[in-house]
């Protein structure tokens, strides 16, 4: 996809808004190289995934792509967890209780499969770049939910950040004049 001027403007506004929401008016500069590299790596992998999924959606349905993503996710992660990988993390305690198994299946179906299917559908309609810009709304939703459900106060920087996130999402979803007329 071509990155239009509006997508870059939307990205800048939304990114600045996310920083304001996440920092909440308190800026602490503390470097954590392992965590920072992991976060950057995650962003890079998500970008590659979005582009590859966008290409795959040209040939296959959203449900087919979601089935494949879920299948290969299970195939690659389950053996590692069953063998006690990831610093001793094991699925043994999960399978010890029926409630735990139910919670794991609920998370797999609704927290992963349904969300991947919805994301693939959105990506098919909007494209990878515009859809990915909507990730920036997550801190905004978290801010609003924490105010409503946890009664946490919202800092003025959070309000400004929320406005910037919404403005960024709006700007990124704008279509160039030539494209809108077609």
Backbone as a ProteinNet text record, in pm:
[ID]
protein_1_A
[PRIMARY]
XXXXXXXXXXXXXXXXXXXXXXXXXXXXXXXXXXXXXXXXXXXXXXXXXXXXXXXXXXXXXXXXXXXXXXXXXXXXXXXXXXXXXXXXXXXXXXXXXXXXXXXXXXXXXXXXXXXXXXXXXXXXXXXXXXXXXXXXXXXXXXXXXXXXXXXXXXXXXXXXXXXXXXXXXXXXXXXXXXXXXX
[TERTIARY]
83.8	0	87.3	35.5	106.5	71.9	174.3	152.6	128.6	3.2	-31.8	10.7	2.4	33.9	-57.8	-185.4	-281.1	-248.3	-197.2	-158.9	-43	55.4	169	124	33.7	-18.6	-95.6	-180.8	-257.6	-167.5	-64.1	32.3	98.1	141.4	210.2	117.2	-5.5	-100.9	-131.5	-162.9	-199.6	-82.5	37.9	155.1	180.7	172	188.5	78.9	-43.4	-153.7	-131	-81	-51.9	54.4	158.8	262.6	203.3	116.1	54.3	-34.8	-110.9	-198.6	-116.4	-16.2	62.9	143.6	204.8	284.7	197.9	77.1	-14.4	40.2	122.4	176.4	304.6	345.5	467.6	565.4	674.1	772.9	891.9	917	1032	1114.7	1235.4	1322.5	1404.8	1362.4	1435.4	1447.5	1569.7	1590.7	1593.8	1530.5	1531.6	1559.5	1687.9	1721.4	1648.4	1638.8	1572.3	1424.6	1357.6	1215.8	1192.5	1278.4	1264.2	1285.7	1386.7	1411.7	1297.2	1242.4	1129	1008	982	870.5	891.9	1012.9	1041.9	1030.9	1079.4	1068	923.2	841.2	698.8	633.8	667.4	612.9	656.4	781.6	831.8	761.7	745.1	677.5	531.9	465.5	326.7	317.7	413.4	414.1	429.4	520.9	541.3	415.2	357.3	234.5	122.9	105.8	-1.3	16.1	139.2	164.7	141.8	193.7	174.4	26.9	-43.7	-186.2	-261.9	-225.1	-290	-274.4	-154	-130.5	-212.4	-218.2	-293.5	-443	-492.7	-635.4	-678.9	-582.6	-617	-660.2	-614.8	-641.3	-734.7	-743.2	-818.9	-915.2	-1009.5	-1107.2	-1045.6	-1109	-1063.5	-1065.2	-1168.7	-1178	-1069.2	-1034.9	-928.6	-796	-767.5	-642.6	-640.2	-753	-759.8	-735.9	-796.6	-773.3	-625.7	-560.3	-417.8	-333.6	-362.8	-287.8	-302.9	-425.5	-449.2	-381.9	-392.8	-332.9	-181.2	-116.3	29.8	74.8	-6.8	24.6	24.7	-74.2	-81.8	32.5	55.6	159.4	297	324.3	457.9	472.6	364.4	379.4	349.6	256.3	217.6	332.4	409.8	521	622.1	650.1	746	691.8	562.6	504.6	492.1	459.7	449	584.1	689.4	823.9	880.2	801.9	844.8	937.2	923.8	1006.5	965.8	1025	996	1015.1	1135.4	1172.6	1083.7	1058.7	984.6	834.1	782.6	638.3	588	488.1	434.3	282.5	221.7	75.7	18	104.2	56.8	-48.1	-21.1	-121.5	-249.4	-239.3	-358.6	-454.5	-400.8	-484.7	-526.5	-480.8	-515.4	-657.6	-716.7	-849.9	-938.3	-1062.8	-1158.4	-1183.8	-1186.9	-1207.8	-1091.8	-970.2	-854.3	-859.9	-901.3	-913.4	-1020.3	-1134.9	-1241.7	-1189.6	-1115.5	-1061.7	-964.4	-881.3	-786.6	-860.3	-961.7	-1039.4	-1116.7	-1172.7	-1243.8	-1149.3	-1030.2	-930.9	-888.8	-870.5	-829.4	-936.7	-1063.3	-1171.4	-1209	-1228.5	-1277.5	-1165.4	-1060.2	-951.3	-853.1	-853.5	-759	-830.7	-898.9	-957.4	-1057.8	-1151.1	-1251.7	-1186.7	-1089	-1021.1	-938.1	-869.1	-794.4	-888.4	-1003.2	-1099.8	-1151.7	-1183.2	-1230.7	-1121.1	-998.4	-886.3	-866.2	-873.1	-856.2	-967	-1089.2	-1200.1	-1179.7	-1133.4	-1106.7	-992.6	-890.4	-776.2	-816.8	-907.7	-955.9	-1028.1	-1106	-1183.9	-1100.6	-1012	-940.1	-795.7	-737.6	-596	-513.1	-391.8	-305.8	-263.4	-231.5	-178.1	-284.7	-400.8	-507	-554.8	-572.1	-616.7	-515.9	-388.1	-284.7	-282.2	-320.6	-326.8	-429.6	-530.3	-631.8	-581.4	-464.5	-404.6	-382	-361	-335.1	-454.6	-572.1	-687.9	-687.8	-602.7	-601.7	-574.7	-472.2	-452.5	-569.5	-635	-751.4	-864.9	-892.3	-996.7	-959.5	-831.3	-784.9	-803.9	-771.9	-788.4	-935.1	-1024.2	-1167.2	-1220.5	-1179.4	-1227.1	-1176.6	-1052.6	-1000.4	-1072.2	-1114	-1189.2	-1328.8	-1392.7	-1530.2	-1534.5	-1453.7	-1464.6	-1378.3	-1264	-1173.5	-1174.8	-1250.6	-1262.8	-1127.7	-1038.4	-908.4	-923.7	-855.1	-863	-787.9	-835.6	-770	-692.5	-563.5	-478	-510.7	-487.7	-509.8	-431	-312.6	-235.2	-306.7	-381.2	-457.7	-571.8	-637.6	-746	-690.9	-580.2	-516.9	-471.7	-415	-372.8	-490	-603.3	-722.4	-770.6	-769.4	-810	-715.5	-585.2	-488	-503.8	-535.2	-556.7	-676.1	-786.5	-905.4	-875.5	-807.3	-771.2	-678.4	-585.9	-494.7	-566.9	-658.9	-737.4	-821.1	-879.3	-958.6	-870.7	-756.2	-666.5	-615.2	-577.8	-523.4	-627.8	-754.7	-858.4	-909	-861.8	-901.5	-842	-914.2	-866.7	-821.1	-715.7	-676.3	-791	-793.8	-905.1	-925.2	-818.4	-831.1	-898.2	-857.9	-909.4	-1055.1	-1091.6	-1228.6	-1325	-1280.1	-1367.7	-1389.6	-1298.4	-1307.4	-1409.9
-118.9	0	123.9	225.4	351.7	428.8	482	560.1	705.1	747.7	884	983.2	1108.4	1216.5	1207.3	1175.7	1167.7	1054.1	944.3	833.3	875.5	945.6	992.6	1095.1	1184.6	1284	1212.7	1117.8	1042	965.1	902.5	828.9	921.7	1038.3	1131.9	1177.1	1214.9	1258.7	1145.3	1027.6	915.5	872.6	868.5	828.7	926.8	1055.7	1156.2	1141.2	1114.4	1093.4	972.9	864.6	744.4	775.1	847.8	884.7	963.9	1058.7	1139.5	1054.6	963.3	876.8	782.1	719.7	620.3	686	799.2	866.3	931.6	969.7	1026.7	1149.6	1227.5	1349.4	1326.9	1202.9	1171.8	1104.4	1172.7	1118.7	1069.3	940.1	878.7	810.9	857.3	798.4	688.8	567.1	452.7	351.6	328.6	235.4	92	4.8	-137.9	-205.9	-224.3	-272.7	-400.6	-498	-623.8	-598.5	-527.4	-498.3	-407.9	-306.7	-215	-287.8	-374.5	-451.3	-548.6	-607.2	-697.3	-621.7	-501.5	-420.5	-380.8	-340	-304.9	-427.5	-541.2	-664.4	-703.3	-686.1	-716.1	-627.3	-498.5	-405.6	-445.9	-485.5	-526.4	-653.1	-750.2	-874.4	-846.2	-758	-724.3	-657.5	-571.5	-506.8	-611	-704.7	-810.6	-896.8	-932.5	-1012.4	-940.8	-811.8	-736.7	-733.3	-713.1	-709.8	-847.4	-952.6	-1088.4	-1127.8	-1090.8	-1122.7	-1048.5	-924.7	-846.8	-914.4	-965.6	-1038.8	-1167.2	-1238.9	-1364.4	-1340.2	-1227.4	-1196.4	-1167.3	-1142.6	-1124.1	-1256.3	-1368.1	-1500.1	-1585.7	-1560.4	-1647.1	-1566	-1635.2	-1569.3	-1538.1	-1448.4	-1410.9	-1530.3	-1613	-1729.5	-1831.9	-1849.4	-1942.1	-1894.3	-1767	-1710.5	-1722.9	-1695.8	-1706.2	-1850.4	-1945.9	-2087.9	-2123.1	-2076.9	-2106.2	-2040.3	-1915.2	-1844	-1916.1	-1953.8	-2022.6	-2160.1	-2234	-2367.1	-2359.7	-2274	-2266.1	-2204.3	-2119.1	-2067.8	-2179.2	-2267	-2380.9	-2478.5	-2510.1	-2607.3	-2560.9	-2431.8	-2383.8	-2354.7	-2318.3	-2282.2	-2395.8	-2482	-2588	-2682.5	-2730.8	-2819.5	-2753	-2627.5	-2556.9	-2548.8	-2516.3	-2506.5	-2642.3	-2745.2	-2878.4	-2930.7	-2887.8	-2928.5	-2840.7	-2744.9	-2660.5	-2548.3	-2499.9	-2389	-2258.5	-2151.9	-2017.7	-2009.5	-2037.9	-2027.8	-2112.6	-2232.6	-2324.5	-2315.4	-2225.7	-2217	-2345.3	-2404	-2530	-2523.9	-2598.5	-2603.8	-2704.2	-2775.9	-2873.3	-2817.2	-2704.7	-2647.8	-2604.3	-2566.5	-2523.8	-2641.5	-2757.7	-2875	-2942.8	-2893.3	-2952.4	-2918.6	-2817.5	-2774.1	-2754.4	-2798.9	-2779.3	-2631.9	-2552.2	-2407.8	-2345.8	-2389.3	-2337.2	-2372.6	-2495.4	-2537.3	-2453.5	-2432.1	-2349.1	-2208.2	-2150.3	-2014.6	-2008.7	-2111	-2116.2	-2126.7	-2211	-2224.6	-2096.7	-2034.2	-1906.9	-1802	-1792.4	-1696.5	-1729.1	-1857.1	-1897.1	-1863.2	-1890.5	-1867.5	-1720.8	-1653.5	-1516	-1412.2	-1439	-1342.8	-1351.5	-1462.6	-1477.6	-1500.9	-1612.3	-1648.1	-1543.8	-1506	-1407.6	-1273.2	-1235.3	-1107	-1110.7	-1221.5	-1234	-1228.6	-1295.2	-1293.4	-1151.5	-1080.7	-942.1	-853.3	-874.4	-794.6	-822	-948.2	-982.7	-920.4	-922.1	-859	-708.8	-645.5	-501.4	-472.3	-557	-536.1	-554.1	-647.1	-667.2	-541.1	-478.4	-360.7	-232	-212.7	-85.7	-89.1	-208	-219.6	-231.5	-282	-309	-183.2	-78.2	43.6	114.4	137.9	208.8	126.3	-4.2	-89.8	-88.1	-95.1	-94	37.3	146.2	274	271.3	186.5	178.9	111.1	49.8	-5.8	105.1	226.4	338.2	372.4	319.5	348	264.6	163.5	76.8	155.2	241.2	317.7	410.6	463.3	548.9	470.9	351	265.9	226.2	196.2	160.9	277.5	397.3	517.9	536.9	525.5	543.4	433.6	308.7	197.7	210.1	253.5	268.7	381.1	483.9	592.3	545.8	469.8	425.2	312.3	208.7	89.7	93.7	159.4	164.9	299.8	393.1	528.3	597.2	570.7	636.8	775.8	873.7	1008.6	1013.8	1098.5	1116.1	1246.7	1238.2	1356.9	1441.8	1571.9	1656.9	1608.8	1554.5	1501.5	1382.3	1307	1194.3	1241	1348.1	1404.1	1454.1	1529.1	1577	1459.4	1357.4	1238.6	1170	1159.6	1096.9	1173.7	1305.6	1388.7	1366.9	1360.4	1338.7	1199.7	1099.5	964.6	962.4	1022	1026	1105.1	1219.1	1299.2	1220.6	1146.7	1066.2	955.6	887.8	783.2	839.5	956.2	1021.1	1057.8	1119	1161.4	1041.7	934.2	816.9	747.5	760.1	691.8	775.3	899.4	983.3	927.3	938.3	892.3	1015	998.9	1109.7	1148.1	1273.1	1324.5	1241.7	1204.2	1125	990.7	926.7	794.7	803.1	908.7	924	946.4	1014.2	1043.4	920.8	827.1	708.9	609.8
0	0	0	-63.2	-64.9	61.3	126	247.9	208.1	219.2	180.3	287.9	251.1	345.8	467.8	448.1	558.4	655.4	600.9	688.9	778.2	721.4	802.4	906	867.7	962.9	1074.1	1035.1	1134.2	1228.3	1173.2	1254.3	1356.6	1312.5	1402.3	1515.7	1481	1584	1682	1628.5	1714.1	1801.5	1745.8	1823.2	1937.2	1909.1	2014.3	2119.6	2074.7	2168.3	2257.4	2199.9	2279.3	2384.3	2344.8	2441.9	2558.5	2528.2	2635.2	2724.9	2666.7	2746.4	2833.6	2774.7	2847.2	2958.5	2929.3	3032.3	3139.3	3106.2	3204.3	3275.3	3208.7	3268.5	3346.3	3364.1	3438.3	3342.6	3313.8	3222.4	3302.5	3291.6	3357.8	3249.9	3230.3	3129.7	3193.5	3172.7	3224.6	3111.9	3069.9	2960.4	3012.3	2937.9	2965.5	2832.7	2799.1	2664.4	2623.8	2710.9	2674.3	2644.1	2731.1	2711	2591.3	2575.3	2462	2330.1	2324.1	2201.6	2173.8	2280.3	2263.3	2207.9	2259.9	2210.2	2064.5	2028.1	1889	1798.3	1847.3	1769.6	1746.7	1848.8	1836.4	1731.1	1733.6	1633.9	1492.7	1478.3	1346.3	1298.3	1387.8	1350.8	1313.3	1386.9	1355.4	1218	1185.8	1053.9	943.7	961.5	862.2	852.1	966.3	967.4	891.5	915.2	849.6	698.5	653.4	509.3	447.6	511.9	459.4	460.3	567.4	573.6	464.8	439.7	335.5	199.2	173.2	47.3	43.3	154.7	160.5	144.8	195.4	185.6	42.7	-45.6	-186.4	-249.7	-191.4	-249.1	-164	-34.3	56.8	142.1	206.6	293.4	429.6	501.2	634.6	729.6	720.3	808.5	778.2	651.3	615.7	674.6	659.5	712.7	865.3	929.7	1076.1	1121	1052.4	1086.3	1076.9	972.1	954.4	1063.4	1095	1199.9	1333.4	1367.1	1494.8	1495.9	1385.8	1379.6	1398.4	1322.2	1332.5	1464.9	1523.3	1656.5	1760.3	1751	1844.1	1818.1	1691.2	1655.6	1703	1695.7	1734.4	1883.8	1951.8	2093.4	2190.6	2157.1	2250.1	2284.7	2189	2226.6	2319.5	2296.1	2382.1	2525	2538.3	2672.7	2739.6	2663.1	2721.6	2768.1	2702.7	2742.2	2854.1	2899.5	3011.5	2970.1	2848.9	2801.6	2866.4	2823.7	2874.6	3026.2	3071.8	3214.5	3304.5	3262.5	3347.4	3335.2	3250.7	3233.3	3170.2	3227.8	3178.5	3177.3	3089.1	3083.5	3182.2	3254.8	3352.3	3447.6	3516	3607.6	3537	3410.4	3337.6	3321.2	3287.6	3266.4	3396.8	3511	3640.5	3682.6	3623.3	3664.5	3541.6	3551.7	3442.3	3416.1	3522.5	3506.2	3428.5	3457.8	3385.7	3236.9	3207.2	3066.6	2997.8	3067.2	3011.7	2982.4	3076.9	3059.3	2942	2927.6	2816.4	2682.9	2676.9	2553.6	2522.2	2624.2	2605.4	2548	2604.8	2556.8	2413.5	2384.6	2249.9	2146.9	2181	2085.1	2072.3	2186.4	2180.9	2184.2	2258.9	2269.6	2155.4	2084.1	1973.6	1841.1	1827	1697.6	1648.9	1732.9	1692.7	1661.4	1741.1	1717.7	1589.9	1563.4	1437.8	1317.6	1327.9	1217.4	1194.4	1302.3	1288.9	1229.6	1274.9	1223.3	1073.7	1034.1	892.8	808.5	860.1	787.8	772.9	879.8	873.5	777.1	780.1	690.9	545.3	519.5	382.8	333.5	420.4	380.6	375.8	474	487.6	439.8	433.3	400.7	527.5	511.3	627	699.6	626.8	689.2	771.5	713.3	785.2	904.3	885.3	995.1	1109.4	1076	1180.2	1256.9	1192.5	1263.8	1375.5	1363.4	1468	1595.4	1589.5	1711.1	1814.4	1764.1	1854.9	1943.5	1911.8	1997.2	2125	2134	2251.8	2380.9	2387.4	2511.4	2542.6	2439.3	2460.2	2525.9	2475.3	2532.5	2675.5	2697.9	2832.2	2927.9	2883.2	2965.3	3003.7	2905.3	2932.2	3024.1	2998.9	3082.5	3225.4	3243.1	3379.4	3453.4	3381.5	3445.6	3485.3	3397.6	3423.8	3526.9	3507.5	3591.1	3716.8	3710	3825.2	3895.5	3838.8	3893.1	3908	3813.1	3813	3752.5	3809.9	3751.9	3619	3529.9	3401	3405.6	3380.8	3379.4	3256.5	3264.3	3146.1	3023.5	3046.2	2932.9	2870.5	2951.5	2899.1	2810.2	2849.1	2767.5	2634.3	2640.5	2517.5	2431.3	2494.7	2421.3	2353.3	2423.2	2365.3	2242.7	2252	2138.1	2020.2	2048.7	1941.7	1878.5	1959.4	1906.4	1811.6	1852.4	1767.1	1639.4	1652.6	1534.8	1442.2	1500.6	1419.5	1345.6	1413	1347.4	1234.3	1257	1153	1033.8	1060.4	952.4	873.2	942.3	873.9	787.2	822.9	746	628.9	618.1	504.2	375.8	271.1	140.6	61.3	-19.1	-106.1	-197.9	-242.2	-322.5	-448.8	-519.8	-642	-614.4	-503	-467	-425	-352.2	-303.1	-418.2	-523.6	-636.4	-724.6	-721	-809.3	-764.9
[MASK]
++++++++++++++++++++++++++++++++++++++++++++++++++++++++++++++++++++++++++++++++++++++++++++++++++++++++++++++++++++++++++++++++++++++++++++++++++++++++++++++++++++++++++++++++++++++

